[in-house]
Amino acid sequence: MCPQLGINSPVRMVVDTGASCTVISERDALRLNIDYSTLTSEPDALGVGGLVKCYSAGQAALTFKVSRNSWHTERLDSLHFLKCESDDPIERLSSLRLSSLLGIDILDRYSVRFTRTKTYLEK
């Protein structure tokens, strides 16, 4: 959730222990109707795919489903959004394939346990 942007929709995230911060991919930002002109420009983000433009939205909350009727919320000082600003159509398409990432800014608050099919975050 990010009230100032009107985000109240679920986003599936990849647990990425190498990501320094939690980021919303351009694909998810488009689905959520994010207006990048309302965001603050940040230094480019470097990842496996190369450099991607990064923006931030300020404070946000991530709410995790714990069980059928139970939820847990974590606050972030800043929620980041990726955007490919290249004119190259191949780079643009590649950027739209990137997943949103749950980064170390959240993960370091938990013990992380992996099985073959699931990832568990435990307090």
C-alpha positions as CSV (number, residue, x, y, z in Angstrom):
1,M,0.0,0.0,0.0
2,C,1.1,3.5,-0.7
3,P,-1.7,6.0,0.1
4,Q,-0.1,9.0,-1.6
5,L,-0.2,7.0,-4.9
6,G,-3.5,5.3,-4.3
7,I,-1.8,1.8,-4.3
8,N,-4.0,-0.7,-2.6
9,S,-3.5,-3.7,-4.9
10,P,-1.5,-6.8,-4.4
11,V,1.9,-7.1,-6.1
12,R,3.8,-10.4,-6.3
13,M,7.4,-9.9,-5.4
14,V,10.5,-12.0,-5.9
15,V,12.6,-12.4,-2.7
16,D,16.0,-10.9,-3.7
17,T,18.7,-11.0,-1.0
18,G,21.0,-9.1,-3.4
19,A,18.6,-6.1,-3.8
20,S,19.4,-3.3,-1.4
21,C,15.9,-2.0,-1.5
22,T,12.3,-3.1,-2.3
23,V,11.4,-2.0,-5.9
24,I,8.2,-2.1,-8.0
25,S,8.9,-3.2,-11.5
26,E,7.8,-1.1,-14.5
27,R,5.3,-3.8,-15.5
28,D,3.7,-3.6,-12.0
29,A,3.8,0.2,-12.0
30,L,1.9,0.2,-15.3
31,R,-0.7,-2.2,-13.9
32,L,-1.1,0.0,-10.8
33,N,-1.4,3.2,-13.0
34,I,1.6,4.9,-11.4
35,D,2.2,8.4,-12.6
36,Y,6.0,8.7,-12.7
37,S,5.8,12.5,-12.9
38,T,4.6,12.5,-9.2
39,L,7.7,10.5,-8.1
40,T,11.2,11.7,-7.2
41,S,14.0,10.8,-9.6
42,E,16.8,8.7,-7.9
43,P,20.2,7.5,-9.2
44,D,19.9,4.6,-11.7
45,A,19.6,1.1,-10.3
46,L,22.1,-1.5,-11.4
47,G,21.0,-5.1,-11.7
48,V,21.5,-8.2,-13.8
49,G,19.9,-6.5,-16.7
50,G,22.1,-3.4,-16.5
51,L,21.1,0.2,-15.5
52,V,17.5,1.1,-15.1
53,K,16.1,4.5,-14.1
54,C,14.8,4.5,-10.5
55,Y,12.2,6.7,-8.9
56,S,10.9,6.9,-5.3
57,A,7.6,7.7,-3.7
58,G,8.5,8.3,-0.1
59,Q,7.0,6.4,2.7
60,A,4.9,3.3,2.1
61,A,3.6,0.2,3.8
62,L,3.8,-3.4,2.7
63,T,1.1,-5.7,4.0
64,F,1.7,-9.4,4.0
65,K,-0.9,-12.1,4.2
66,V,0.0,-14.2,7.2
67,S,-3.0,-16.6,7.1
68,R,-6.5,-16.6,5.8
69,N,-7.7,-13.7,8.1
70,S,-4.4,-12.4,9.4
71,W,-2.1,-9.6,7.9
72,H,1.2,-8.0,8.9
73,T,2.4,-4.6,7.9
74,E,5.9,-3.3,7.5
75,R,6.7,0.4,6.9
76,L,9.3,1.6,4.4
77,D,11.0,5.0,4.4
78,S,10.9,5.0,0.6
79,L,9.3,2.8,-2.0
80,H,11.2,2.6,-5.3
81,F,9.9,2.2,-8.9
82,L,11.9,1.1,-11.9
83,K,11.5,2.5,-15.4
84,C,13.4,1.8,-18.6
85,E,13.9,5.1,-20.5
86,S,15.8,3.6,-23.4
87,D,14.6,4.1,-27.0
88,D,15.7,0.6,-27.9
89,P,12.6,-1.6,-28.2
90,I,14.5,-4.7,-27.1
91,E,15.6,-3.0,-23.9
92,R,12.1,-1.7,-23.3
93,L,10.6,-5.2,-23.7
94,S,13.3,-6.7,-21.5
95,S,12.5,-4.1,-18.8
96,L,8.8,-5.1,-18.9
97,R,9.8,-8.6,-18.0
98,L,11.4,-7.7,-14.7
99,S,9.7,-8.7,-11.5
100,S,9.1,-6.5,-8.5
101,L,11.7,-7.3,-5.8
102,L,11.4,-7.6,-2.0
103,G,14.8,-6.3,-1.0
104,I,17.1,-6.4,2.0
105,D,15.4,-3.3,3.5
106,I,12.5,-5.6,4.4
107,L,14.3,-9.0,4.5
108,D,16.8,-8.0,7.2
109,R,13.8,-7.7,9.6
110,Y,13.1,-11.4,9.2
111,S,14.6,-14.9,9.2
112,V,14.3,-16.1,5.6
113,R,13.8,-19.8,5.0
114,F,13.5,-21.5,1.6
115,T,12.0,-24.8,0.5
116,R,11.9,-26.1,-3.0
117,T,8.5,-24.4,-3.7
118,K,8.1,-21.6,-1.1
119,T,9.9,-18.8,0.7
120,Y,9.1,-18.2,4.4
121,L,9.6,-14.9,6.2
122,E,9.6,-15.4,10.0
123,K,9.8,-12.8,12.8
